[in-house]
């Protein structure tokens, strides 16, 4: 499933540059993750890089966007395939 950033986010700016899919952007108050771009780093890394660097542990699975590993892999392939 895609990830989401909770309101515990302190806007420290470390997660955004770590995302290989550019799914993280600054929202009105806190950073946000675009579920259409988030693959939990499947295809890029073994673990989600945003979670690895988050100092306040505010990045969690998004219950509104359930996806299994096969679906995340398919999303990665769609996002990285040549146009």
N, C-alpha and C positions, 0 to 999 in steps of 0.2 A: 504494500500500500504506500501511497505517497506519504510524505512527512508534512508536518505542520509546525509552526512556531507559536508557542503559547505566550500569554501576556506577561510572563516572567522575563521576556527578552529585555536586555539592557542596552540594546543598540550598540554593541561593542564593535560591530563591523567585521568580525573575523569569519563569519560563515559565508558571506556572499562570494568572496573571491575563491573559496574552496570548491564551489559547486561546478562540476564539469559540464552540466547541462544549462547553466545560467538560469536556474529555476528560482533562485532567491533574489528578491529585490526589496528595496525600502518601501514599506507601506506608509500609511498616514501617521501611525504611531510607532509601530514596530516592524521588523522585517517580516516578509511573508514568502511563502513557497507556492509556486504555481504547480498544482497537481498534474497538469498536463505535461509538464517538463520533468518532474521529479521521478527518478528511477531508483531512489535510495542508493545511487552510485553503482547499481548493477551494470556490468559491462565495462566499468571504469576501475572500480576499487572493490575490495572485499567488504568494506564497511562504509556506511555513509560518512563522508568527510565532514559535513556540517556538524554532525553529532560529536565527532572526534574532537573538534576544536571549540565547541560551545562551552564557555566557562560556567554557565548557570544551568545546564541541562534542561533547556526549554524547548528542545526539538523532539517531537514524539510522532508516532504513527497517526495519520489522519483517519479517524474512524469514518469519515464521509467519503473516503476514496479507497475502499478495500481492493487490493490487488495481490495476487500470488506471484511467486518468483517468475513463472512463465510469462505472465502478463507484463511484469517489469522488464523482462528481457525483450519482449516484443516491442515495448515502448522505446527501449534503448535502440533497437534496430531501426525503428521508424525515424527516430531523431537523428541517427548518425548515418543513415543511408544517403548516397548522393541523390540530388534532386533530378 
